[in-house]
Amino acid sequence: MTGLFVILALVLAVLYFNDAWRSLERVRRVARDVCARAGVQFLDSSVVQTGIRVERGGRGLVLVRRYRFEFATDGSTRHAGEISLRGRRVRIASMDLPDGGRLFDAEAAAPGPGEHPQ
C-alpha cells in the first residue's frame, strides 16, 4: 500500500513540474509577442515566477501563476513587465513603460490555439 502512495506522489510531482514548464514556455512566448508589439527588446532569461495560488474555477480548482519579465528600450536600461496565467489562459500582460505609462495587453488574454477559456 505504501508503494502505491509513493508512485502516486511521483506521478503528481511529474504532472506538476510538466505543467509548470509548459506555463513558463507560454509566458515566454506571450512576453516575446507583447514586447514585439510594443517595439522593445525582450530579455529572454529574465522570466521568473513570482507567485502561485489556487482559485476555484468553472471546472474545479485552477492554478493562478504570476510571472515577471524584463525588457529594454535602448539595450541597456531594464524595465519590468508582468504576466498572470489562470490555468493556461493569460489573464493579463502588463509592462511598466519608461515614459511612466503602463501597457495592459488585452489581446494576449485571448486563449491560444487548442486552449479553452476558463
Secondary structure by P-SEA (a helix, b strand, c coil): caaaaaaaaaaaaaaaaaaaaaaaaaaaaaaaaaaaaaccccccccccccbbbbbbccccbbbbbbbbbbbbccccbbbbbbbbbcccccccccccccccbbbbbccccccccccccc
